[in-house]
Amino acid sequence: MAKKRLWVFLAVLLLLVVGPPSRAWAQAQWTFMVYLDGDNDLESDAIKSFESMAKAGSDANINIVVQFDRAGKDPSYEGWKSCKRFLVTQGMQPVEAQQLADLGEVDMGSPATLTAFINWAESSYPAANYAVVLWDHGSGWDPGTKKLLQALKQATTKAEKKKLLQELQAAKRARPAVKWICEDESHGTMLSLADVKTAINGAGTKVQLAGFDACLMGMVEMAYEIKDAGPAVMVASEEVVPGDSWPYDTILTGLKNNPAWTARDLGSWIVDKYYEYYYNIERGGMTQSAIDLTKMDNLAGRITDLANAMQSSWNSDQALIKTQAQNVMTAINQAVIRNRHSLRNYPGAYGLATYFPIYGFDPQYNANNLALANNTTWDEFLLDYVDHLVGSWIAVAREQSQYFEEANNIDLYDFCDKLVQGTLARLRYTCTPAPYNFEDISQDPGAVKMSILGDDNFETVMLPFVLPFDLPFFGGNHMEISISANGALYFVPYKISFASQPIPSLGISGVNAFIAPFWDDLVPSAAGENGGVYWMRKGTPPDQRMIVQWQNVPHFIEDTKTPKGVTFQVIFYERSPDILFQYKDVTFGNPLFDYGASATVGIQRNSFSGTQYSHNSPMLKNEMALRFRLENGRMVPILQLLLLD
């Protein structure tokens, strides 16, 4: 009995010293929640993100918890179709043997489902800090556009694809203003901005950081919507997020090594790791920002001041508007904790985009759907802009501002900077006939033949290279250019469609600015030994010329090509922004394509402005030349430019 009393005494003493038993992982510093919605066409990418998280894995300080909903179309990892929960450990696979629970089929597009996940994670894996990341398609993928893109992938003929591309252009212009995230295909649902706020606000714990691993969510509207829901920091991208998503392995390894990080620290780390990961893959990085949500009330107030000033004083007091624009810029600087963006592809991406349509105002952008519209006068300004201000200096600033894949979104800071700087002369290329003097380089030993250019079922192969001199284009200088098999040149490392569009048009494949001497469905690889695409430098500094020539290049016809090819060239000048198009022979031996009958000829600055010589019209002639000259144009309504440029 004495021994028994001694053991009881020792047990009580031990309890007093170490405290009562606790649940596993109770002393964690962070619980990192990922709401992984793969119940759609991103299932395979969602699996890759899970694998990336498992490279880091949880430890005593960091809980990595995932709610993973799959579509069951990808056969890997047992190909299951349901929703499972995991505590992700190092090397884990998303299989039944390692799940915590199988929830069956759940609706990831319901705010109640997101709330339940947050509450479960807090209850099961308590920590000092919480982060929740929403993973899926973002607002750039409205249902209509997505269906067209899926149909485009399934189309088998170029005629079908061309029709779908035209429909896609129209759909992109009509995208809704009210955005969403987390599409659940099984239920046909998605989370609106208000739904996200409701879900996070309804959870029983305070989330310190909210992240959006989804396209186009880095908006003032999103940040303002969730500012009072708990998170102090938001991490999101103004531009699209590639399929590889966030680099979770490096993000979570950093957090494991620094568990005492604050939400600001973690947000900044995510931004840096994301940018570094995509720096090489995307030839200069993408966009990512960490936002201090406690600063959003101040920013909203400054937005109202600017909106009111533009409405009341656009034609009478530019100084007032510039002052209010500077105040918005200051407020954005205070709100942006960390911002990284490609200086080449997105030079004006400073952290927060906003809705500023150029093709028409969406009435859904109102106080019933958005907190920002309810508590500021931005929506009233947008309505007034569409009705009265499209020909003003404000419209020119909007046209020149940084925009994104969702063309109705612009960077708010960049817009304000354009207002403040006041350098708003409308730069336009004029097109006039020029003396014809074709400089044939196809047989010149100094010319470079681009042998890799060929038709690949509607996407062209582009070849970027270092130019012999900086190429002037719309007041800027470029060190690289991409040459398309389809008779166009541009400044981003993407492929342009085989289906030419009128100028201006929305870039479907990321090509928004381009030079089109003869944009059509061309096949340089079928040109034969004495044909193809060539480029050459001629002259000596400071009077060098760069010539790009398409020589005897035929037009694609289903499973074949035209009897003969066209020959034309474009010339750039070292000391002049002039661009010369020269046409030696523009006949294919087929009236459907001869003389530019199915081509676009012109120059596009962005999705809103450009100079078109012709589109799907046989206006070209053999042995003719066109000179495009950069000029400061008068301010005219943008809608007029859309019709006349």
Residue, then its C-alpha position, 0 to 999 in steps of 0.5 A: m500500500a505504501k508503494k501504491r501511495l508513493w506512485v499516486f503521489l509521484a503521478v500527481l506531482l508529475l501532472l502539476v509539473v508538466g500540466p494535463p495531457s494535450r492533443a498532438w501538435a498542440q504547441a504548433q506555431w502555425t496551422f497552414m490550411v489549404y482548401l484544395d479544390g480539384d473538382n474541375d479541370l485543374e485536378s492534375d495540377a492540384i495533385k502536383s501542389f499536394e506533392s509540393m506540400a509533401k516535400a516539406g511536410s508538417d513538424a512540431n511547429i507547423n501543421i499543413v492540413v489539406q481538404f482535397d476535393r477531386a474530380g476523379k478524372d486523373p487516374s493517379y493516386e487511386g483516382w478517387k472522386s470524393c473529398k478527403r482531409f490530410l495532415v500532410t507529412q513529408g513524403m506523403q501521397p494523397v491516398e486512402a491509407q494516409q487520409l484523416a477522413d473521407l467526407g464523400e462528395v462535398d460542395m467546395g463552392s459553398p461558404a459553409t464547406l470552407t467554414a467547416f474546414i477552418n473550424w475543423a483545422e483549428s479544433s484538430y490542430p490548434a496553433a498560435n497562428y493560422a493561414v488559409v489558402l484557397w486553391d483553384h481557378g480564379s476570377g479570370w475563368d468565368p463559365g462561358t469562357k471556360k466552356l469555349l476554351q474546352a471546346l477549343k481544345q477538342a476542336t479538330t479542324k481549323a475552321e472550328k477553331k477559328k469560329l471558337l476563337q472569334e466567340l472567345q473574343a466576344a466572351k472575354r469582352a463581356r466578362p462579369a465584374v463580380k469575381w469568384i474562386c473555387e469552382d466545384e464542377s460536381h455541384g456547379t457552384m463557386l465562391s463569390l467574394a462575398d462568400v469568401k468573406t462569409a466563410i472566413n468571418g463565420a469561422g470560430t477562429k481568427v485567421q491571420l493570413a488569407g492566400f489566393d492561389a488562383c488567377l486575378m484575385g489581387m484586387v482592391e475589391m477582394a482585399y476590401e471584402i475580407k478586411d473585417a473578416g479576420p485576416a490581417v494579410m492577404v496574398a494574391s496575384e493581379e495576373v493569372v497564376p500558372g498551372d504549377s501554382w505556388p511553390y509550396d515546397t520552398i514556401l513551407t520549408g521557409l516557414k518550418n525554419n522560421p516558425a516564429w514568423t508573423a503573418r507579414d513575414l510569411g506573406s513576404w516570403i510567399v511573394d518572394k518564393y513565388y516570384e523566384y520560382y517563375y522568374n526563369i519559367e516565365r522569362g521574368g516572373m509573374t505578379q504577386s503581392a502581400i497586402d496589409l488589410t488593416k490599411m484598406d479603410n484608408l485606401a477606400g477613403r482615398i479612392t472615394d476622394l479620387a472618384n469624386a474629383m474625377q467626376s466633378s473636376w475632370n475638365s476644370d481642375q486637373a491639379l485637384i485630380k492629381t493631388q487625389a491620385q497621389n493620395v491613392m498612390t500613398a495609400i497603396n504604398q502603405a497597404v502593400i507589404r511586399n510586391r514582386h512583378s516582372l519588369r518586362n511583362y508587367p512593369g506597372a503591376y504595383g500590387l492591387a488591381t481594380y475594375f475599370p472597364i473600357y468596353g462597358f459597365d457591368p451592372q452587377y458591380n454594385a452595393n448589393n454584391l461588393a462592399l467596395a461599391n457599397n462604401t465608396t463612389w468608385d462604381e458611380f464614377l465608372l458609370d459616369y466614365v462610360d457615359h461622359l468621360v471616354g474622350s477625356w484625358i482620364a480615358v487616355a490615362r486608363e488606356q495607358s495603364q497596366y492591365f492584365e489577362e482580365a482586360n477590364n482590370i487595371d493596376l490602380y497605382d499605375f493608373c494614378d501615376k499616369l494621372v499624376q505624371g500627366t504625360l498623356a499624349r496619345l501615341r498612335y501609328t499612322c499608316t500611309p503608302a510608301p515607296y516600294n524598294f524590296e531588300d531581298i535577304s533570302q539569298d544573302p549569306g548574312a541572313v539567318k533562316m529560322s528553320i524551326l518555324g512551322d505550323d503546330n495545329f494553330e499555335t506558332v513557334m516563336l524565336p526570341f533573340v537579342l536584337p542588334f539594337d533596341l527596337p523602338f515601339f510606342g515610345g519604349n525600347h525593346m531588346e528582344i522580339s518574338i517572330s511568329a510563323n503566322g506573319a506577326l511580331y511581338f514582345v512576349p514569349y508566347k505563341i499567337s493564334f493562327a486565326s487573325q483578329p481585327i485591331p484592336s482585339l483582346g489577346i487570347s494567348g497573352v499577345n496583346a501588343f504586336i506588329a502584323p505585316f501579314w497575320d494569317d495561317l501561314v506554314p513556313s516549314a512547307a516553303g521548301e528549300n528556297g523559302g521560309v522566314y529570315w532575319m538580318r541586320k543591315g547597315t552600320p551604327p547608328d543607321q542599322r536596319m533589321i529586316v524580317q522576311w517571309q519568303n514564298v510561305p504558303h497558306f495552310i488548308e486542312d491537311t495541305k497547303t496552297p499551290k504557292g506562297v507569299t513573300f513580304q518583309v518588315i523593316f525596323y530602324e535604329r534611329s527611327p520608330d518608323i516600321l515599314f511593311q513591303y509586299k513583293d508577292v501576296t498571292f497564294g493561288n487561292p482567291l480565299f487568301d490572296y491579297g490579304a483576304s484572310a489576313t490582318v495588317g496593322i499594329q496593335r499597342n494593347s487590347f484597346s488601341g492600334t492602327q489597322y490597315s486591313h482585316n479579312s479584306p483583299m486590300l494588298k497588292n504586289e510590289m507595294a509598301l506601307r509605312f507606319r509612323l509614330e505620332n502624337g495624336r489628338m485626344v479622341p473617344i476610345l470607342q471611336l478609336l475602336l471603330l477607326d484605328 
